[in-house]
Every structure is written in C-alpha cells, then in structure tokens.
Amino acid sequence: MTATPIPGQVDWRALAQTLFPQGHQITESEHFLSGTAQVDGHTVTVVGTTGHTPIGIEIALAQATAILDTVRNHPGRAIVILVDTQGQRLRHRDEMLGINSYMAHLGKCVELARRQGHRVIGLVYDQALSGGFITSGLIADACYALPDATIRVMGLPAMARITKVPEERLTELAKSNPVFAPGPENYLRMGGVAEIWSGDLAQAMRQALASADNADVRAALGRARGGRQWAQRVIDAVAHDAPLNG
C-alpha cells in the first residue's frame, strides 16, 4: 500500500529519484520503505520510513529483517537508512510487547552489519525525533540531513513539562546551547549530523558511501564544532584511565 503524500511532508519518491538517478527499486508498505538502489554501478540496500510514522514493533522488525537479509545474502553491500519518523510509537500495546527490546534488536542488527563490513549511512530527509531516530540515523556510521529537516529529542513545550524548567528559560538556553535546540544545524554542531546536504544530492550520496567509516567520531566532531565540549574529554579520560581535564 502506497500512501498519498501529505502537504508539507517530503515525497520520498521524488527524493529517491534525486538521490539515485541510476535507478532504484524502493517500495512503500504501511510507511515502511525497503528495496535497492544503484549508486556508481553498485547496488545498495535501502530501508527507512515515511509519513512521519512512529517506529512501532512492526517497522522495527521489518527494518531488522531487511538488514539481516542483506548481511546473509549480499555480503559487503552498503545500507542506506532514510529517516522520517516522529519517534518511538507511544502505545500501551507496544510497551507491553517490549518495544524497547525490538528497538534494541534493530540496533544490534545494524551493528552486526557494520561488523560484517557493510557501510551504513543515514539520511534525515524530513523529520527525526527521539527513540525512532536513535536506532536509525544516529546508529549509522554517519548521519546526514537535508536543510529543511526537523531533528529534535523533544519539543521545548514537552521538555518544559517534563523537566519543570519554564519554557521561556529553555528557549533562552536554546539560543546558545545546541542540546536544547531543534534543527539540523544544531545536530551538526554536536556532531550527530556529519553534514547537511544541499545542491547535488546524488553526488553527496556517492561521496558519503565512498567515505563511510565505522569509526565513531561524533564526540570529536562535537568538540571541534563547539557543540559538545565534554563528551570527547570524558571518553579520553575513561579510555586512558586519566584525570578529566578541563
């Protein structure tokens, strides 16, 4: 079943044609994207979501299945994760069935693919929120975003309700601290997003796949870009059993 795009949402079909001008065989079923595409004469596996859909147990299992199928039947094939999700599905049914375990299983499948030599990159093309983002784009070797993408852990009004910090204070903090602020630019500063793509998206995809590396440099990028000053320092102190220096 293929849904009609909702005004204001990015049409994944148009995006796929732009990203993969050599052709693709991506299909949509209940907001789950899966298939293959051609990049520089090579086939890549594509999985993802659309329609701002939440990640429930069905989509988590479907993504995990597609990734395991690639590991089993297509050794070394690169994997592209297209991200558009409102986050983890908040339903009593999913919680009772252990949605956390399904999300963890998906994360383990991505890590297995990485350890088996598959390059894994993510692209936030529309919306990426909370837990649905963590086990998709953020768990890839590198995550990229389009300029108009929406990325946030939690909206400031919801954050104010949870933390009991006035929304006005959070809004003020968001001006100088990217941890509180939504948007791809702030995640770029923190190192969670490697680059923001504009212009020739097909070329950006080719370069990302060619340069994919399973080394996790997000904390180092966050420090270099001024968005996360302490993460890499803590990592270095723990790794070298050394005092934490300011």
N, C-alpha and C positions, 0 to 999 in steps of 0.2 A: 504494500500500500504506500503510495506517494502522496504526501500532503501538499496542499497549495500553500506557497509562501505567504506569510502574514506581513502586511505592510510594516516597514521598519525593521524587519528581520532580513539578514543576508541570505540570498538564494544560493544554496550550496552548489546547484548545478552550474550556474554562471561562474562561480568561483572555481569549480573543478576544471571547467574549460580553460580558464585563465592560468591556473596552476599547472595543468597537464595538457599543453597544446598538442602533444604527440598522441593523445588519446587516453581514455580511461574507461573502465567498466565498473563504475561505482553505482550501487543501488541503495535505495532507502526503504526501510521497513519499520514502521512504527517509530520514526525518528532515529533509528539506528542506521548508520552508514557503513557499508562494507564493500570491498571489491579490490580491484587493482588499477594501477595507472602506469603509464610509461614515462620514464624520465631518462633522457640521454640514451635511449635504446635499451634501458633496463626496466624490468618490471618491479614495482614496489607494491606492497600491501597497504591498503588504506582502510582505516577504521575511524569511527567518530560518531558524532551526534549532531542533530539539527533541531530547529524549532524551540530553542531554549529548554529542551527537555530535561527533567531531573534524571539523575542516574539512580535507577532502582535495581533490584536484583536481576531483572531480565536483561537489561542493557549491560550491566556489569558482566554477566555470564556470557552474553553474546560477544562482547569485545574480547574477553579472555579466550573464548573458543576460537575466534578468528586469529588471534595472536599465536595460540598453541598450534593451530593448523599450519601457520606459516613456519614455525620452528620445526615442526615434524616433516612437512612436505616440501619446503622451499628454503633449505639452509642458506644463511647469509643474506637473504632478501631483506632490503630495508623496509621499515614500517613507518608510515606517516599517520599521525593521530590528528584529526580535525575536530576542534573543540568548540562546541556551542551548548552550554548547559547552565541551568540555574542552580546546579549543585546536587548534593545528595537528596534523594527523594524522602520527604518527611511524612511517612505514613506509618500508622501503627502496624500494619501487616508487614512492611519491610523491616521495621525494627524488631518485631517478634521473630522473623525468619533470620535475623542476624545480618542486616545489611552491611555492618562493619566487616564481617568475615568475607562477604562477597567482594567488597571493595579491596580488602587486603589480598584476596585471591587474584584479582585483576592486577594489582601492583606486583605481586610475585611473578605473574606470567610475563609482564613487561621486563622485569629484572632477569628472568630466565632467558628471554630473547636476547637481551643485552649481553649476558654472559656467554651465549652461544654465537656471538659475533654479528648479531643483527644491529644495524644502526637504527635508532628510534628518535624521530623528531616530532614535536607537536606544534600545531599552529592554532592559536585562538583567533578565529575569524569573525566571531560575533560576541558571545557572552561566556564568561567563565567565572563561576562562583564556588567558593568553599570546597567541600569534600569532593564534588564532582570534578573539580579542576586538579586537585592533588593527585588523583590516580589516573589522570590522563595527560594533560600538557606538562604539568610540573614533574612528572616522573620520567619524562623522556630524557634522552641525552641532552637535548637543548630544546627550549620552547621559544617560539616566535609569536608575534601578534601583528594584526593589521591595525592601522592608526585609529580606526573608529571602534575598535573592540572595547568591550566593557569587562574589566577584571577587578574583582574585589573579594575579600574574605567575607565581609559582611557590610551591609549598608550602614551608614552612620546613625540613622534613627534606631535601627535594631541594636547596634553596638551600644548606643546610649542606654537603651532599656536593660541590656544585659550587664553592663559594667557600672551602671548608676552614675556615670560621668555625664554631665549635661551635654546635649548635642552641640551647643554653641562652643563649648570647650574643645570637643572633638574636631569640629570644623576648623577651629583655630589651629589645633595641632596638625591637622592635615595639610596646612599650608607649608609647613616646614619639615614634616616627618612623613615619608612615603608609606610607612607601615599603616597609617590611618587613612590614606587617601586612595581612592579607586583610580583606575585608568592604566593603560599600558605603559605610559611614561614613568609612573611611579614604580611599577614592577621592573622596568628596565633599570632604574636606579638601584633597586635592591638586588639585581642580578637574577631574579626569577625569570625574566624575559631576556633572551640573548640579544635580539634585535627586533625593531619594528620595521616591518616590510612595507615599502611603497614603491611605485614605479613598476618595473618588470618583475612580476611575481613568479613567473616561470623560471627566470634566471636566479631569483632569490632561493627558490626551491632547489634548483640544481646545486647552488653553492652550499646550501645547508646540508644536503645529503653528502656532498663530496667532503665536507669538513667535519662531519659528525664524529665526536669523540666521546667515549664513555667516561672520561674523567669529569668529576663534578667540580666545576669552577664557579658555581653560583655565589658562594660566600666571598670568594676572592673578587669577583666582579662587583658585588655589592659594596665591598670596602673601597675598591678603586673608583667607583662611581659616586661614592658618598652617601649611599642609601642605607647601608648596614655596616656600621663601624666596628661592631664587636664580634660578629659571627666567626670570621676567619681568625681573629685573635684567640677566641676560645678554642677553636679547632686546633690551632697550632700549639696552644698550651697543653691541651689534653694529649695530642699526638706525641709531644716531646717531653711530657711529664715536667713541664717547666712552669714557673710562676706566670700569672696573667699580667702582662704589661699594658699599661695604658698608652 
